[in-house]
């Protein structure tokens, strides 16, 4: 397993209003764009800036301040779908379900590159240049919109990281204030593994998918309670249904974290109709894990917030990782 690349700078782009982002993150999950959408955004932004700025986007963090899923219904919700034009013969065209969501998010990018060596007084101009480029791009399929009337868009911040760990944590403590109020998405692979061990104590045949499904829903179990009879008779037994998902677990959510190989790695150009005929090709499927939404004020280091790519061609795993759980073990 790889670790977070060594980063020397941070770029904070606060309060981005994104309209009609993709709310369907995988075949099994919906409600927020997949984290791969944001790591892909970082790569696309790096390519757009390649001719003007020497910056490498090594990692990205996401903080959600507000969301509005484009759905209707109470208990059973359905997406608001667009009406497609009729066919040539006048019949109704097929509807392809598209989930959309409006977002108010802040993005934090972990950077390396020669551009970070610029004088401190030039960093605000470089931050605005990167932010202006980002405002013209799609974020998870959605469009970046201007601020609401009467409000100003907060200025982006580009900063270099101090080599001293204590100073770096203090700088991040000041930076995270701009991320409040909101919730940051972090990885909780550890909760999935621990719940799998708990599940196998009563169900030896359970696998990781069973544990993932069990954590993705709210389970209710019956509990019998005995109450003494004031008259001295037999105690009365009452049945009470209790939720098995405790509040101490936090705001956990099922989420896709990348892709796993379904086929060997084929040479470039050997698979017909591939999008890129100059890159090796492989069929993949989604990988799933557990995430948690935490308030930024509970984060103590930037590594707890950032997601980075972990590509293992030999094992066929292409996934995004986050070191939140690993840093919790170190602090404990």
C-alpha positions in Angstrom: 0.0 0.0 0.0 1.4 3.4 -0.9 1.5 6.5 1.3 0.7 10.1 0.7 3.3 11.6 -1.6 5.5 14.3 -0.1 3.8 17.6 -0.8 5.4 21.0 -0.4 2.4 23.3 -0.9 -1.4 23.6 -0.5 -4.0 25.3 -2.6 -7.3 26.0 -1.0 -10.2 26.9 -3.3 -13.2 27.7 -1.0 -16.9 27.8 -1.5 -17.4 26.6 -5.1 -21.0 26.4 -6.1 -21.4 23.5 -8.5 -24.7 23.0 -10.3 -26.0 19.6 -11.6 -23.0 17.5 -10.5 -23.3 13.7 -10.9 -25.1 12.2 -7.9 -24.8 8.6 -8.9 -21.3 7.6 -7.8 -21.4 3.9 -8.7 -23.9 1.1 -9.5 -24.6 0.7 -5.8 -24.3 4.2 -4.3 -25.6 7.7 -4.8 -25.8 11.0 -3.0 -22.4 12.5 -3.6 -19.9 12.3 -6.5 -17.3 9.6 -6.3 -13.9 10.6 -4.9 -12.4 9.6 -8.3 -14.2 12.5 -9.8 -12.1 14.9 -7.7 -8.8 13.1 -8.2 -9.6 13.2 -11.9 -10.3 16.9 -11.6 -6.9 17.4 -10.1 -5.2 15.6 -13.0 -7.2 17.6 -15.6 -6.3 20.8 -13.9 -2.7 19.9 -13.8 -2.7 19.3 -17.6 -4.5 22.6 -18.3 -1.8 24.5 -16.3 1.1 22.5 -17.8 2.1 25.2 -20.3 2.0 28.1 -17.8 2.7 26.8 -14.3 5.0 24.0 -13.1 2.6 22.5 -10.5 1.9 18.8 -9.8 -1.4 18.0 -8.1 -0.5 15.1 -5.9 -3.7 14.9 -3.7 -7.1 16.5 -3.2 -9.4 17.0 -0.2 -13.2 17.7 -0.4 -15.3 19.6 2.2 -19.0 19.8 1.6 -20.8 22.8 3.1 -24.3 22.3 1.5 -26.0 20.0 -1.0 -29.3 19.7 -2.7 -30.0 16.4 -4.4 -32.4 16.8 -7.4 -34.9 14.3 -6.1 -38.6 14.1 -5.1 -40.5 11.8 -2.9 -40.7 11.1 0.8 -39.7 7.5 1.8 -38.9 6.4 -1.8 -37.1 9.1 -3.7 -36.7 9.5 -7.5 -34.4 11.7 -9.5 -35.7 14.6 -11.5 -35.2 13.5 -15.1 -35.0 15.6 -18.2 -37.5 15.0 -21.0 -35.7 13.9 -24.2 -36.9 14.9 -27.7 -39.2 12.5 -29.5 -37.9 10.1 -32.1 -38.2 10.6 -35.8 -41.5 8.7 -35.9 -42.9 10.8 -33.0 -42.6 8.1 -30.4 -41.2 8.9 -26.9 -37.4 8.4 -26.7 -35.9 6.2 -24.0 -35.0 8.0 -20.8 -31.5 7.4 -19.4 -31.6 8.0 -15.6 -29.2 10.7 -14.6 -28.9 11.8 -11.0 -28.0 15.4 -10.3 -27.0 17.3 -7.2 -26.2 21.0 -6.4 -23.1 21.4 -4.2 -21.4 24.0 -2.2 -17.9 22.6 -1.6 -14.3 23.6 -0.9 -11.3 21.9 -2.5 -7.9 21.5 -1.0 -5.0 20.4 -3.3 -1.7 19.0 -2.2 1.0 20.3 -4.5 4.6 20.0 -5.6 6.5 21.9 -8.3 8.8 24.8 -9.1 6.0 27.3 -9.0 5.9 27.0 -5.2 9.4 28.6 -5.1 8.0 31.9 -6.2 8.3 34.9 -3.8 5.6 35.0 -1.2 4.0 38.2 -2.6 3.4 36.4 -5.9 1.5 33.4 -4.5 -1.9 35.2 -4.3 -1.7 35.9 -8.1 -0.8 32.3 -8.8 -3.7 31.1 -6.7 -6.1 33.3 -8.6 -4.7 32.0 -11.9 -5.3 28.4 -10.9 -8.8 29.2 -9.4 -9.8 31.0 -12.6 -8.9 28.0 -14.6 -10.8 25.7 -12.3 -13.9 27.9 -12.5 -14.1 27.2 -16.2 -13.9 23.4 -15.8 -16.5 20.7 -15.0 -16.5 19.3 -11.5 -18.0 15.8 -11.3 -19.9 16.7 -14.5 -21.4 19.9 -12.9 -20.8 23.5 -13.8 -19.2 26.1 -11.5 -21.6 28.9 -11.0 -21.1 32.5 -9.7 -21.8 33.4 -6.1 -25.3 34.2 -5.0 -26.3 37.9 -5.3 -24.9 40.0 -2.6 -22.1 37.6 -1.8 -18.5 37.5 -2.8 -16.5 34.5 -3.8 -13.7 33.9 -1.1 -10.2 34.3 -2.4 -8.2 31.2 -3.0 -5.1 30.6 -0.9 -1.7 29.2 -2.1 0.8 28.4 0.6 4.0 26.5 1.0 4.3 24.0 3.8 6.9 24.5 6.6 9.3 21.6 7.2 8.8 21.7 10.9 5.9 19.4 11.8 4.6 21.6 14.7 4.6 24.7 12.5 2.9 22.8 9.7 0.1 21.7 12.0 -0.4 25.2 13.3 -0.7 26.5 9.7 -3.3 23.8 9.0 -5.2 24.7 12.1 -5.6 28.2 10.9 -6.5 27.1 7.4 -9.2 24.7 8.5 -11.2 27.6 9.9 -12.0 28.7 6.4 -13.5 25.2 5.9 -16.2 25.7 8.6 -19.0 25.0 8.8 -18.8 21.8 6.6 -17.9 18.2 6.6 -14.8 16.5 5.1 -14.9 13.1 3.5 -12.3 10.7 4.8 -11.7 7.0 4.5 -12.7 4.4 7.2 -11.4 1.2 5.8 -10.6 0.3 9.4 -14.3 0.3 10.4 -15.1 -2.1 7.5 -12.4 -4.6 8.6 -13.3 -4.5 12.3 -17.0 -5.0 11.5 -16.1 -7.9 9.3 -14.3 -9.6 12.2 -17.4 -8.9 14.4 -19.7 -10.3 11.8 -17.7 -13.5 11.4 -18.0 -14.2 15.1 -21.7 -15.1 14.5 -21.6 -15.7 10.8 -18.3 -17.5 9.8 -19.2 -17.5 6.1 -19.6 -13.7 6.0 -17.3 -11.8 3.6 -16.3 -8.1 3.1 -19.3 -7.5 0.9 -21.7 -8.7 3.7 -19.9 -6.4 6.2 -20.2 -3.5 3.7 -23.9 -4.0 3.2 -24.5 -4.4 6.9 -22.8 -1.0 7.6 -24.7 0.6 4.7 -28.1 0.2 6.3 -29.7 0.7 9.6 -30.5 -2.6 11.3 -33.1 -3.1 14.0 -32.9 -6.0 16.4 -35.5 -7.1 19.0 -34.6 -6.8 22.7 -36.8 -8.4 25.5 -37.1 -6.5 28.7 -38.5 -7.8 32.0 -40.6 -5.5 34.3 -41.4 -6.5 37.8 -45.1 -6.9 38.7 -46.1 -4.5 41.5 -48.6 -7.0 42.7 -45.9 -9.7 43.1 -46.9 -11.8 40.1 -44.8 -13.0 37.2 -42.6 -10.3 35.7 -43.9 -8.9 32.4 -41.8 -9.1 29.3 -42.0 -6.4 26.7 -40.4 -6.4 23.2 -38.4 -3.3 22.1 -36.8 -2.8 18.8 -33.4 -1.1 18.9 -31.1 0.3 16.2 -27.8 -1.5 16.0 -26.0 1.5 14.5 -24.6 3.5 17.4 -23.9 7.2 17.3 -20.3 6.6 18.3 -19.7 5.2 14.9 -20.0 8.6 13.3 -21.6 9.7 10.0 -20.3 6.7 7.9 -21.3 6.2 4.3 -20.7 3.5 1.7 -18.6 4.8 -1.1 -16.7 3.8 -4.2 -12.9 4.2 -3.9 -11.6 3.1 -7.3 -11.5 0.2 -9.7 -10.3 -3.4 -9.7 -9.2 -5.4 -12.7 -11.4 -7.9 -14.4 -9.0 -8.7 -17.3 -5.3 -8.8 -18.1 -3.6 -5.6 -19.2 -3.9 -5.5 -22.9 -1.4 -3.7 -25.1 -2.3 -0.3 -26.5 -4.4 -0.5 -29.6 -5.3 -4.2 -29.2 -8.9 -3.6 -28.0 -11.3 -2.2 -30.5 -13.3 1.0 -29.8 -11.1 2.0 -26.8 -11.1 5.6 -26.0 -7.3 5.9 -26.2 -5.5 3.7 -28.7 -2.1 4.7 -27.3 -2.6 3.5 -23.7 -2.7 -0.1 -22.4 -6.3 -1.2 -21.8 -7.9 -3.2 -19.0 -11.5 -4.0 -18.1 -12.4 -3.0 -14.5 -15.2 -2.9 -11.9 -15.9 -0.5 -9.0 -14.2 -1.0 -5.6 -16.1 -0.1 -2.5 -15.2 0.8 1.0 -16.5 2.9 3.9 -16.1 6.7 4.3 -17.0 9.1 7.0 -18.0 12.8 7.0 -16.1 14.6 9.8 -16.0 18.3 10.7 -12.7 19.9 9.7 -12.1 21.1 13.2 -11.5 17.5 14.2 -8.6 17.1 11.8 -5.2 17.8 13.1 -3.0 17.3 10.0 -3.5 17.9 6.3 -2.8 14.2 5.6 -6.1 13.3 7.3 -8.0 15.3 4.6 -6.2 14.6 1.4 -7.0 11.7 -1.0 -4.3 10.4 -3.4 -4.0 7.8 -6.2 -2.6 4.3 -5.5 -2.0 2.4 -8.7 -0.9 -1.3 -8.4 -0.8 -2.7 -12.0 0.5 -6.1 -10.8 -2.5 -6.8 -8.6 -4.9 -4.8 -10.7 -6.0 -2.3 -8.1 -6.5 1.3 -9.0 -7.9 3.1 -6.0 -7.9 6.3 -4.0 -6.5 6.3 -0.5 -6.7 8.5 2.5 -4.6 8.3 5.7 -7.2 9.4 8.2 -7.5 6.0 9.9 -3.7 5.5 9.9 -3.1 8.9 11.7 -5.8 8.0 14.2 -3.8 4.8 15.1 -0.6 6.9 15.5 -2.4 9.4 17.8 -3.9 6.7 19.9 
